[in-house]
Amino acid sequence: MSTTTLGLSDQVRRYLLSVSVHEPSILARLREETAQLPMAMMQISPEQGQLLALLVRLLQARRCLEVGTFTGYSALAVALALPEDGRVTACDVSEEWTSIARRYWKEAGVEHKMALHLAPAVETLDRLIAQGDGGQYDFAFIDADKSNYWNYYERALRLLRPGGLLAIDNTLWSGRPADPEDRDTTTVAIRDFNARLYNDPRVHISMLPVGDGVTLVWKPR
């Protein structure tokens, strides 16, 4: 996990932020509050949040899906980029962390765009599919427990419309999947996920060295 972009020196990252990232003050305050928490490393970087927002704008998205919300930074970045009738369906299991998210969503004036589901994400995604939401989402972001990444991916792919885009976080995992001797459970899960995704003929992909690695998946029309 990383709250900055993997492999950049401090000097280069400061330069990147100074000439690229326009972080709204409310996102900066949420990021700073989250940095004080014991699980702060679960937070995405500001350059990553801006990338998600840009993708949502390029897609002219209205319906977005998030698996793993934590304190709500990524969901807020996306919601701020959506039109007034846009919606973010967010999946998480923690009332504690998402209570922080709700507070910032309300302050930002985007709580009407949010539908937070506190339940195991597989259950929520299956429920969305069962109620006929397949092919109805423009964009999805997965950033949750790595052992379930393929389960989340398969369901998110069903929920995406043709031409929709999926972003998956932590696919570089501090570079550990590149070391075949690293047999840590999470590292193995990400390594296996990356290999399966690379060989999935249904989609087009590109792994970007942004944050801790973000893989973009396009579902063809």
C-alpha positions, -999 to 999 in steps of 0.1 A, spaced: 0 0 0 12 36 -6 -1 71 -2 24 83 -28 35 71 -62 58 41 -61 94 47 -70 95 85 -72 120 105 -53 106 131 -29 120 158 -51 104 145 -83 71 138 -65 70 173 -51 75 186 -86 48 163 -100 23 176 -74 32 212 -80 26 211 -117 -1 185 -120 -24 181 -90 -52 205 -82 -65 190 -50 -97 207 -37 -92 218 -1 -119 195 13 -100 165 -2 -68 177 13 -84 180 47 -98 145 44 -64 132 34 -47 149 63 -73 136 88 -69 101 74 -31 103 77 -35 104 115 -53 70 116 -36 37 123 -47 24 88 -36 55 70 -17 35 44 -50 24 29 -55 60 16 -49 66 -21 -26 94 -32 -39 128 -44 -25 122 -79 -44 90 -80 -76 107 -69 -72 132 -96 -67 105 -122 -100 88 -112 -118 121 -114 -103 128 -149 -114 93 -161 -149 99 -148 -151 132 -167 -137 116 -199 -163 89 -197 -191 115 -190 -200 90 -163 -232 92 -143 -232 58 -124 -201 47 -106 -192 18 -84 -166 16 -57 -155 -16 -38 -136 -5 -7 -144 30 5 -123 35 38 -126 72 48 -141 82 14 -114 100 -4 -117 82 -37 -155 83 -36 -154 120 -29 -130 127 -57 -153 108 -81 -185 124 -68 -171 159 -72 -164 151 -109 -199 138 -115 -229 158 -127 -257 166 -102 -276 135 -112 -245 113 -109 -244 85 -83 -217 65 -65 -225 31 -52 -200 25 -25 -193 -9 -8 -175 -12 25 -178 -31 58 -166 -5 83 -191 18 100 -161 34 118 -141 45 87 -171 53 66 -185 76 93 -156 99 84 -165 96 48 -201 106 54 -191 137 73 -169 149 44 -195 139 18 -221 160 36 -197 190 39 -189 188 2 -226 188 -7 -224 155 -25 -242 132 0 -272 130 -24 -249 113 -49 -238 86 -25 -253 52 -19 -232 34 8 -237 -3 14 -222 -16 46 -220 -54 39 -195 -78 23 -190 -64 -11 -196 -97 -29 -231 -98 -13 -238 -62 -24 -225 -68 -60 -246 -100 -63 -276 -81 -51 -271 -53 -77 -268 -79 -104 -299 -98 -92 -319 -66 -93 -311 -60 -129 -282 -35 -127 -260 -55 -150 -245 -32 -178 -257 -1 -160 -224 14 -146 -200 36 -164 -170 34 -141 -159 11 -112 -130 13 -88 -117 -17 -68 -96 -11 -37 -104 -37 -11 -91 -70 3 -68 -85 -23 -78 -121 -19 -112 -113 -33 -100 -91 -62 -110 -117 -89 -145 -120 -73 -149 -83 -73 -136 -80 -108 -159 -105 -123 -190 -89 -107 -179 -54 -116 -173 -64 -152 -209 -76 -153 -222 -44 -138 -202 -22 -163 -218 -11 -195 -200 -19 -228 -175 9 -232 -172 13 -194 -140 15 -175 -127 -3 -144 -97 9 -122 -80 -16 -98 -57 -3 -71 -25 -18 -56 -17 -40 -86 20 -32 -81 19 -37 -43 52 -19 -36 68 -40 -63 65 -72 -43 47 -93 -70 77 -89 -92 98 -111 -68 89 -147 -73 104 -156 -40 79 -134 -21 52 -158 -10 33 -135 13 -5 -143 10 -15 -108 -3 15 -106 -27 6 -140 -41 -31 -130 -45 -21 -98 -64 4 -117 -86 -22 -143 -95 -48 -117 -101 -25 -97 -125 -17 -129 -144 -53 -138 -148 -63 -103 -159 -34 -102 -184 -49 -133 -200 -85 -122 -200 -96 -119 -237 -128 -100 -228 -110 -68 -220 -82 -43 -228 -59 -34 -200 -31 -10 -190 -12 -11 -157 0 24 -147 27 31 -121 6 56 -103 2 54 -66 8 17 -57 -1 6 -92 -34 12 -109 -46 -12 -137 -72 2 -161 -96 -22 -177 -118 -13 -206 -149 -33 -214 -153 -33 -252 -185 -21 -268 
